[in-house]
Amino acid sequence: MKKFIPVIAILFCAAASYAKPTPDAALEMLMKGNARFVSGKSIHPRNTPARRQLSAVKNQGDYAYATILGCSDSRVPVELIFDAGIMDLFVIRVPGNVFQTDEIAGAEYGVGHVHTPVLMVLAHTDCGAVTATVAMTDKHGHAHKLERNIPALLKPIIPAVAGARKNRPDLKGKALIEYASELNVLREIRQLFHNSASIRAAVKAGKVKVTGAIYDIASGKVVLMEQKKIARIFSEVEKDRSRSTKEFAD
Ligand SMILES: [Zn+2]
């Protein structure tokens, strides 16, 4: 009997290293990492040659704890702002953090194959893509000429900007941009739910928590959106998936 003990110990250790956090625990890991970053106390975890070597022989699906759609902006380096390391985050970055086909596919891979218990849409203050969309749709014509392919990138942000103008006609300039960015996070989440049956199934099964957040580039703080707003979007999409996402901007 004695000779089985080391075998059991090895099995136990292996199982322990494969334990993935629950959605709430994974979200807490992100927020605790962000708190360290904000206070200048980052510990840069899982960032060693040993971790790199581990990542070469292990399946990231057994380790990564969040899929994050973020903006390409150089001021929002995702692993740094969450004080995360190698094999921790499955990151999709695109200007304006929009969900078009490729990004939705990325989210499906992150949730379905990398098995991350959290999926976050992360916008940020002073976003150039949102600012450009506000300018592009400004009736008073403050937009400057855009390169050939940029309007297609900004197009998905237009409904959020239109929604922001409609809901809060009093907002101008920076305030309008920040509000449109918030609406854009919610709109992208709605877009994701509308277009991905596998994500909806994972949400229903409790395998993933979908959340939205805004990163403040000055303070470094990530502020989570109210989870009830995301729950409401999910139930609306579940009730009627035939409605166009264009109808929703809040
Ligand atoms: Zn941006």
Residues whose N, C-alpha, C, O or C-beta is under 5 A from the ligand:
A	BS01	ZN	C71 D73 G96 C127 G128 A129
